């Protein structure tokens, strides 16, 4: 028997099934009222068939049975899907497509595949990226673990002269700078930073790298006193200007930054080949997207379905709204 496509799943084509699937994912212990927080004390409002003169209940509508509340709600309340004008089953398709595409999927592609407008696809993509954003505060690394740190430039700062950007100004004043921390065999965490001075990088490194970790960087000047300022277990460098990319010490981990360089290869291929253009104010959302997929990759035992489920669990407690500019009436 031939294997069916993952996109033939009923939750991707039926609205009622889509709500049931999201409820199973977000409410493993029963319906949770977003108004009073009561768990498992709500009744589903549904009219099994159309009755003349009776209004049909919305799909997925619940009512809290707590005497102090008695309010209606759906599983999308308090999530990035709240007030969505796109059918939920199409939004679930978008989550799956964005999670299983290694270098991302453009809003134009989603617009064509899902049959929605480009503006709706663009806004939906950003809401999914918000769900992918990791709110974890635990530092990377630890005893016996290695964290690689590197920075790269991506794109030109708005208003920066093109001639300066081309002549070595790809980070800092003229170019957008991205700092990435990658734990070998683990997660990645990226940040859009203003520049590469010690004062700009140290607070991020201190907050996100465990002091028991072995840290690897290139020989950039701003990493010169990294161990003294952060207190990490060790700090080793490779000098790319001398064509040194890996070093094998007699003991301890291999010294290189190839892991974080590999992350950047995926990031830049996706940004240049798929997305092509990214405004600076949205760069952090794209970084969250690539961090999420890298931190939930198949090498860590996370397949496409599990990755999409983890993204869905991240929709709770997050909202993303874009205000429409207020237009005053003439006269």
C-alpha positions in Angstrom: 0.0 0.0 0.0 1.5 3.4 -1.0 2.4 5.8 1.8 0.1 8.8 1.8 1.3 12.4 1.9 1.5 14.0 5.4 -0.7 16.8 4.0 -3.6 14.4 3.5 -4.1 14.5 7.3 -7.8 15.3 8.1 -6.8 18.2 10.3 -5.3 19.9 7.3 -8.6 19.8 5.3 -11.5 19.8 7.8 -12.1 22.7 10.1 -13.8 20.7 12.9 -10.9 18.2 12.8 -8.4 21.1 12.8 -9.9 22.4 16.1 -9.9 18.9 17.6 -6.3 18.4 16.7 -5.3 21.8 18.2 -7.3 21.0 21.3 -5.5 17.7 21.8 -2.1 19.4 21.4 -2.7 22.3 23.7 -5.2 20.8 26.2 -3.9 17.4 27.1 -5.7 17.6 30.5 -9.0 18.9 29.1 -10.2 22.4 28.0 -8.5 25.3 29.7 -10.6 28.5 30.1 -8.4 31.5 29.1 -10.6 33.8 31.2 -10.4 32.2 34.6 -7.8 29.4 34.1 -10.1 26.6 35.0 -9.0 23.2 33.6 -11.5 20.5 32.5 -14.6 22.3 33.6 -16.2 23.4 30.3 -18.8 22.1 27.9 -18.7 22.2 24.2 -21.4 24.2 22.4 -22.5 22.5 19.3 -25.6 22.0 17.2 -25.4 18.7 15.5 -27.6 19.7 12.6 -29.2 22.9 11.3 -32.4 23.7 13.2 -34.8 26.2 11.6 -34.7 29.5 13.5 -31.7 28.4 15.7 -28.3 29.9 15.2 -25.5 27.5 14.4 -22.7 27.4 17.1 -19.2 28.2 15.9 -16.9 25.3 15.4 -14.7 24.6 18.4 -16.8 26.8 20.8 -16.7 26.0 24.5 -18.4 27.5 27.6 -16.8 27.6 31.0 -19.0 26.0 33.7 -17.4 27.9 36.6 -20.0 30.0 38.3 -17.7 33.0 38.5 -16.9 32.9 34.8 -19.5 31.3 32.4 -17.7 32.8 29.4 -17.3 31.3 26.0 -14.0 30.6 24.3 -12.1 28.6 21.7 -8.7 27.0 21.8 -7.3 29.8 19.6 -8.0 32.5 22.3 -4.7 33.7 23.8 -2.6 32.3 21.0 -1.1 33.7 17.8 -4.1 32.3 16.0 -6.6 34.5 17.8 -8.8 36.6 15.6 -7.3 34.9 12.6 -9.4 35.4 9.4 -7.8 32.4 7.7 -9.4 29.0 8.3 -7.6 27.1 11.0 -6.9 24.0 8.8 -5.0 26.3 6.4 -3.0 27.8 9.3 -2.0 24.3 10.4 -0.9 23.5 6.9 1.3 26.7 7.0 2.8 25.6 10.3 3.8 22.2 8.9 5.2 23.6 5.7 7.3 26.2 7.6 8.6 23.6 10.0 9.5 20.9 7.5 11.2 23.2 5.0 14.9 23.3 6.0 15.5 26.8 4.6 12.0 28.1 5.0 9.1 28.8 2.7 8.4 32.2 1.2 5.1 34.0 1.8 4.5 34.0 -2.0 4.7 30.2 -2.0 2.3 30.0 0.9 0.0 32.4 -0.8 -0.1 30.1 -3.9 -0.3 26.8 -2.1 -3.0 27.8 0.5 -5.0 29.9 -1.8 -4.9 33.0 0.4 -3.7 36.6 -0.3 0.0 37.4 -0.2 -0.6 39.9 2.7 -2.4 37.2 4.7 0.4 34.7 4.0 3.0 37.2 5.1 1.3 38.0 8.4 0.6 34.3 9.0 4.3 33.5 8.5 5.3 36.1 11.1 2.8 34.8 13.6 4.2 31.3 13.2 7.8 32.6 13.6 6.6 34.2 16.9 5.3 30.8 18.0 8.8 29.4 17.1 10.5 31.9 19.4 12.2 30.2 22.2 11.6 31.8 25.6 14.0 29.5 27.4 16.3 31.2 29.9 18.6 28.2 30.5 22.1 28.8 29.3 23.7 26.7 26.6 26.5 24.2 27.3 27.6 22.9 30.7 30.2 20.6 32.2 31.9 18.7 29.4 30.0 20.6 26.7 31.3 22.9 24.0 29.7 26.2 22.8 30.8 27.8 19.6 30.4 31.6 19.1 30.6 33.6 15.9 29.1 36.6 14.3 28.2 37.5 10.7 26.9 40.3 8.7 23.6 40.1 6.8 22.2 43.0 4.9 22.8 46.7 4.9 21.6 49.1 7.6 18.8 51.3 6.3 20.3 54.6 5.0 23.9 53.3 5.1 25.9 54.4 1.9 26.3 51.4 -0.5 29.9 52.2 -1.2 30.9 51.9 2.5 28.9 48.6 2.9 30.8 47.1 -0.1 34.2 48.1 1.3 34.4 45.9 4.4 31.6 47.5 6.3 29.3 44.4 6.5 28.9 44.6 10.3 28.4 47.3 12.8 27.8 50.8 11.5 26.9 50.0 8.0 25.8 46.3 8.1 23.4 44.3 10.2 25.3 42.1 12.7 24.1 38.7 13.8 25.7 36.9 16.8 25.1 33.1 17.1 25.8 30.7 19.9 25.7 27.0 19.0 26.1 24.1 21.5 27.7 21.1 19.7 25.1 18.4 19.4 22.5 20.8 20.8 20.7 24.1 20.2 21.4 27.4 18.5 20.6 30.8 19.8 21.0 33.9 17.6 20.7 37.6 18.3 20.6 40.8 16.1 23.2 43.1 17.7 24.2 46.6 17.0 27.9 45.8 16.6 30.8 43.7 17.7 32.3 45.6 20.6 33.0 43.8 23.9 30.3 45.8 25.6 27.7 44.7 23.0 28.6 41.0 23.0 29.5 40.3 26.7 26.0 40.7 28.2 24.6 38.2 25.7 27.4 35.7 26.2 27.2 35.9 30.0 23.5 35.4 30.0 23.4 32.5 27.5 26.5 30.4 28.1 27.0 28.2 31.1 30.3 29.0 32.9 31.3 25.3 32.9 31.4 25.2 29.1 34.4 25.1 26.8 34.0 28.0 24.4 35.4 28.1 20.8 35.6 31.2 18.6 37.7 32.6 15.8 40.6 35.0 16.5 38.6 38.2 16.2 40.0 40.9 18.5 36.7 41.3 20.5 37.1 37.7 21.8 40.6 38.3 23.1 39.7 38.5 26.8 36.5 36.5 26.7 37.5 33.9 29.3 38.5 36.6 31.8 35.3 38.6 31.4 32.9 35.6 31.4 34.6 33.1 33.6 34.0 30.1 31.2 35.9 26.9 31.8 38.1 27.4 28.7 38.4 29.5 25.6 40.2 28.4 22.4 40.4 30.1 19.0 41.2 29.2 15.4 42.9 31.8 13.2 41.1 31.9 9.9 43.4 34.6 8.5 46.3 32.0 8.7 44.0 29.4 7.0 43.6 27.6 10.3 40.1 26.0 10.5 40.6 23.1 12.9 43.1 22.1 15.5 43.4 18.7 17.3 44.7 19.1 20.9 46.3 16.2 22.8 43.3 16.3 25.1 39.9 17.9 25.2 37.4 18.7 22.4 38.5 19.5 18.8 39.0 23.2 18.3 37.0 24.7 15.5 34.0 26.9 14.7 32.7 24.7 11.9 29.4 23.9 13.7 28.3 27.6 13.9 29.6 28.2 10.4 27.4 25.3 9.2 24.4 27.1 10.9 25.2 30.3 9.0 25.4 28.4 5.7 21.8 27.2 6.2 20.7 30.7 7.4 22.2 32.6 4.5 21.0 30.1 1.8 17.5 30.4 3.2 17.6 34.2 3.5 19.1 34.8 0.1 17.6 32.0 -1.8 14.1 31.8 -0.3 13.3 35.1 1.4 15.6 37.3 -0.6 14.7 40.5 1.3 14.3 41.1 5.0 13.6 44.4 6.8 15.9 45.0 9.7 13.0 45.3 12.1 11.9 41.7 11.3 15.4 40.1 11.3 15.0 38.8 14.8 11.9 36.8 13.7 13.7 35.1 10.9 16.5 34.3 13.3 14.0 32.7 15.7 12.7 30.6 12.7 16.2 29.2 11.8 17.1 28.7 15.4 13.9 26.7 16.0 14.5 24.4 13.0 18.2 23.9 13.9 17.4 23.2 17.5 14.7 20.6 16.5 16.5 18.9 13.7 16.5 15.3 12.7 20.0 14.7 14.1 18.5 15.3 17.5 15.7 12.8 16.9 13.1 15.3 15.9 11.1 14.6 12.7 8.9 17.0 10.8 5.7 16.0 12.6 7.2 16.4 16.0 8.8 19.7 15.0 5.4 21.0 13.9 3.8 19.8 17.1 6.5 21.7 19.2 5.8 24.8 17.1 2.1 24.5 17.8 2.8 24.3 21.6 4.6 27.6 21.3 1.5 29.5 20.1 0.1 29.8 23.7 0.5 33.1 25.4 1.8 34.9 22.4 0.0 37.5 20.2 1.3 39.4 17.2 -0.7 42.3 15.9 0.2 45.0 13.3 -1.6 48.3 13.8 -3.2 49.8 10.8 -2.1 53.5 10.5 -4.9 55.8 11.6 -6.3 57.8 8.8 -8.1 61.0 9.7 -11.1 62.1 7.6 -10.6 65.0 5.3 -12.0 68.3 6.5 
